[in-house]
Amino acid sequence: MALEQRPQEPAIRMAMMPSDTNVHGTIFGGVILSQIDQAGAIAARTYAPERVVTVCMREVEFHKPVYVGDIVSYYAWVTEVGNTSVTIRVEVVAERFRPTGVKVTVTDAEVVYVSVDDHWEKVPMRRPGNNDA
Ligand SMILES: CC(C)(COP(=O)(O)OP(=O)(O)OC[C@H]1O[C@@H](n2cnc3c(N)ncnc32)[C@H](O)[C@@H]1OP(=O)(O)O)[C@@H](O)C(=O)NCCC(=O)NCCS
């Protein structure tokens, strides 16, 4: 069972710009991956006592294209907490520019982060009920 449910509010919301496109004129997958990574890292902070670094992006599926002018929301939530790692599910929803307001789930991903300190030493995750930070 997932630790958290998909939140009502996205971690990040972005308008897609012409500079984000690939040679086909749709949004470059790397832009979406970068924003998934940022959204996941925000969600990971609930459990991570220090900075997080991305150890693995997996199960990234691009279901539908994203277009210039779409407003893209990144919903991110914790599905698993390990010793030093935390796993985040990210769902990417595009609100179309045309037809205006139509919402489409365009991408799903799972990202794993590890908490590390200033010396890049791994740090155990916080546990529920442990309010030491
Ligand atoms: C992340 C990093 C600190 C992990 O160090 P490591 O010594 O290889 O880690 P370990 O093998 O001890 O694993 C640490 C945790 O990550 C998890 N992990 C490691 N590789 C994983 C993978 N491929 N998939 C899922 N989880 C993974 C382990 O299961 C472990 O979790 P746990 O502590 O909750 O049980 C190290 O790999 C690193 O610095 N990577 C680069 C990170 C980075 O720069 N990211 C940005 C990309 S440009």
The ligand as an SDF file (V2000), in Angstrom:
LIG
                    3D

 48 50  0  0  0  0  0  0  0  0999 V2000
   23.0720    8.0310   -4.4970 C   0  0  0  0  0  0  0  0  0  0  0  0
   24.3930    7.5030   -3.9510 C   0  0  0  0  0  0  0  0  0  0  0  0
   24.8880    8.4420   -2.8200 C   0  0  0  0  0  0  0  0  0  0  0  0
   24.1160    6.1250   -3.3590 C   0  0  0  0  0  0  0  0  0  0  0  0
   25.3340    5.6170   -2.8730 O   0  0  0  0  0  0  0  0  0  0  0  0
   25.6180    4.0460   -2.8730 P   0  0  0  0  0  0  0  0  0  0  0  0
   26.7480    3.7920   -1.9310 O   0  0  0  0  0  0  0  0  0  0  0  0
   25.7230    3.5790   -4.2750 O   0  0  0  0  0  0  0  0  0  0  0  0
   24.2510    3.5470   -2.2660 O   0  0  0  0  0  0  0  0  0  0  0  0
   23.8080    2.1550   -1.6970 P   0  0  0  0  0  0  0  0  0  0  0  0
   24.0630    1.0480   -2.6360 O   0  0  0  0  0  0  0  0  0  0  0  0
   24.2910    2.0320   -0.2650 O   0  0  0  0  0  0  0  0  0  0  0  0
   22.2230    2.4390   -1.6630 O   0  0  0  0  0  0  0  0  0  0  0  0
   21.6920    3.5100   -0.9010 C   0  0  0  0  0  0  0  0  0  0  0  0
   20.1940    3.4310   -1.0330 C   0  0  0  0  0  0  0  0  0  0  0  0
   19.8320    3.6890   -2.3980 O   0  0  0  0  0  0  0  0  0  0  0  0
   19.0950    2.5890   -2.9120 C   0  0  0  0  0  0  0  0  0  0  0  0
   19.4870    2.3880   -4.2990 N   0  0  0  0  0  0  0  0  0  0  0  0
   20.7340    2.3520   -4.7970 C   0  0  0  0  0  0  0  0  0  0  0  0
   20.6810    2.1390   -6.1320 N   0  0  0  0  0  0  0  0  0  0  0  0
   19.3800    2.0350   -6.4640 C   0  0  0  0  0  0  0  0  0  0  0  0
   18.6760    1.8000   -7.6620 C   0  0  0  0  0  0  0  0  0  0  0  0
   19.3160    1.6370   -8.8170 N   0  0  0  0  0  0  0  0  0  0  0  0
   17.3590    1.7530   -7.6270 N   0  0  0  0  0  0  0  0  0  0  0  0
   16.6700    1.9410   -6.4670 C   0  0  0  0  0  0  0  0  0  0  0  0
   17.2690    2.1730   -5.2820 N   0  0  0  0  0  0  0  0  0  0  0  0
   18.6180    2.2000   -5.2810 C   0  0  0  0  0  0  0  0  0  0  0  0
   19.4930    1.3880   -2.0540 C   0  0  0  0  0  0  0  0  0  0  0  0
   18.4830    0.4020   -2.0910 O   0  0  0  0  0  0  0  0  0  0  0  0
   19.6330    2.0570   -0.7120 C   0  0  0  0  0  0  0  0  0  0  0  0
   18.3690    2.2570   -0.1390 O   0  0  0  0  0  0  0  0  0  0  0  0
   18.1080    2.0820    1.4630 P   0  0  0  0  0  0  0  0  0  0  0  0
   19.2230    2.7640    2.2050 O   0  0  0  0  0  0  0  0  0  0  0  0
   16.8040    2.7830    1.6770 O   0  0  0  0  0  0  0  0  0  0  0  0
   18.0410    0.6200    1.7230 O   0  0  0  0  0  0  0  0  0  0  0  0
   25.4830    7.3810   -5.0570 C   0  0  0  0  0  0  0  0  0  0  0  0
   25.1160    6.3350   -5.9350 O   0  0  0  0  0  0  0  0  0  0  0  0
   25.6270    8.6660   -5.8260 C   0  0  0  0  0  0  0  0  0  0  0  0
   26.2520    9.6190   -5.3530 O   0  0  0  0  0  0  0  0  0  0  0  0
   25.0450    8.7370   -7.0430 N   0  0  0  0  0  0  0  0  0  0  0  0
   25.0220    9.9590   -7.8350 C   0  0  0  0  0  0  0  0  0  0  0  0
   23.8150   10.8030   -7.4580 C   0  0  0  0  0  0  0  0  0  0  0  0
   23.6750   12.0050   -8.3620 C   0  0  0  0  0  0  0  0  0  0  0  0
   24.6190   12.7490   -8.5370 O   0  0  0  0  0  0  0  0  0  0  0  0
   22.4590   12.1840   -8.9040 N   0  0  0  0  0  0  0  0  0  0  0  0
   22.1910   13.2320   -9.8210 C   0  0  0  0  0  0  0  0  0  0  0  0
   22.2760   12.7030  -11.2110 C   0  0  0  0  0  0  0  0  0  0  0  0
   23.2060   13.7500  -12.2590 S   0  0  0  0  0  0  0  0  0  0  0  0
  1  2  1  0
  2  3  1  0
  2  4  1  0
  2 36  1  0
  4  5  1  0
  5  6  1  0
  6  7  2  0
  6  8  1  0
  6  9  1  0
  9 10  1  0
 10 11  2  0
 10 12  1  0
 10 13  1  0
 13 14  1  0
 14 15  1  0
 15 16  1  0
 15 30  1  0
 16 17  1  0
 17 18  1  0
 17 28  1  0
 18 19  1  0
 18 27  1  0
 19 20  2  0
 20 21  1  0
 21 22  1  0
 21 27  2  0
 22 23  1  0
 22 24  2  0
 24 25  1  0
 25 26  2  0
 26 27  1  0
 28 29  1  0
 28 30  1  0
 30 31  1  0
 31 32  1  0
 32 33  2  0
 32 34  1  0
 32 35  1  0
 36 37  1  0
 36 38  1  0
 38 39  2  0
 38 40  1  0
 40 41  1  0
 41 42  1  0
 42 43  1  0
 43 44  2  0
 43 45  1  0
 45 46  1  0
 46 47  1  0
 47 48  1  0
M  END
$$$$
